[in-house]
């Protein structure tokens, strides 16, 4: 759960680095190679929905914790962080 929540927090805070209003704009409007845009769209749609499920679900008597494959967005996150480092240098 923490992985999904932390990556979601990163997504929610990085749009000003790209000079855009929100992460959806980064995914859809940032002038970047298609491979970058596709990775950001994956984060914006798939990860956002997974994180929202865990963030907005009240505590229940029994939980099924997400397995690693459900929150494995390493590739897309690495692409995002690499571009952030490039922009901030």
C-alpha positions in Angstrom: 0.0 0.0 0.0 2.8 2.4 0.9 4.4 1.9 -2.5 1.3 3.0 -4.4 0.7 5.9 -2.0 4.2 7.2 -2.2 4.4 7.1 -6.0 1.0 8.8 -6.1 2.3 11.5 -3.8 5.3 12.0 -6.1 2.9 12.3 -9.1 0.8 14.8 -7.3 3.7 17.1 -6.6 6.0 17.1 -9.7 3.8 18.9 -12.2 5.3 22.4 -11.5 8.7 21.0 -12.4 7.3 20.4 -15.9 5.6 23.8 -15.8 2.1 22.2 -15.9 -0.9 22.3 -13.6 -1.2 18.6 -12.8 0.2 15.2 -13.6 -2.5 14.4 -16.2 -1.1 17.4 -18.2 2.4 15.9 -17.8 1.1 12.6 -19.2 -0.9 14.1 -22.1 0.6 17.5 -23.0 4.3 17.6 -22.1 6.4 17.7 -25.2 8.4 14.6 -24.9 9.2 11.5 -26.9 6.3 9.0 -27.2 7.9 6.5 -24.9 8.0 9.1 -22.1 4.4 10.0 -22.6 3.3 6.4 -22.7 5.0 5.7 -19.4 3.5 8.8 -17.8 0.0 7.8 -19.0 0.5 4.4 -17.4 1.3 6.1 -14.1 -1.6 8.5 -14.5 -4.2 5.9 -15.2 -3.2 2.6 -13.8 -1.2 3.6 -10.7 -3.6 6.4 -9.8 -6.5 3.9 -9.7 -4.6 1.4 -7.7 -3.4 4.1 -5.2 -6.9 5.6 -5.0 -8.3 2.1 -4.1 -5.9 1.9 -1.1 -6.1 5.6 -0.1 -9.9 5.9 -0.1 -10.9 2.5 1.3 -11.8 2.6 5.0 -10.2 0.1 7.3 -11.9 -3.3 7.3 -11.8 -6.3 9.5 -9.7 -8.2 6.9 -7.5 -6.8 4.2 -5.8 -8.4 1.3 -2.6 -6.5 0.8 -1.4 -5.8 -2.7 1.3 -8.0 -4.0 4.4 -6.6 -5.7 3.2 -7.0 -9.3 0.2 -4.8 -8.6 2.3 -1.8 -7.5 5.4 -2.5 -9.7 5.8 0.8 -11.6 9.6 0.9 -11.3 10.2 1.5 -15.0 7.7 4.3 -15.4 8.9 5.9 -12.1 12.5 5.7 -13.1 11.7 7.4 -16.4 9.8 10.2 -14.5 12.6 10.7 -12.0 15.3 10.7 -14.7 13.5 13.5 -16.5 13.0 15.4 -13.3 16.7 15.2 -12.6 17.4 16.4 -16.1 15.1 19.4 -15.8 16.4 20.4 -12.4 20.1 20.4 -13.4 
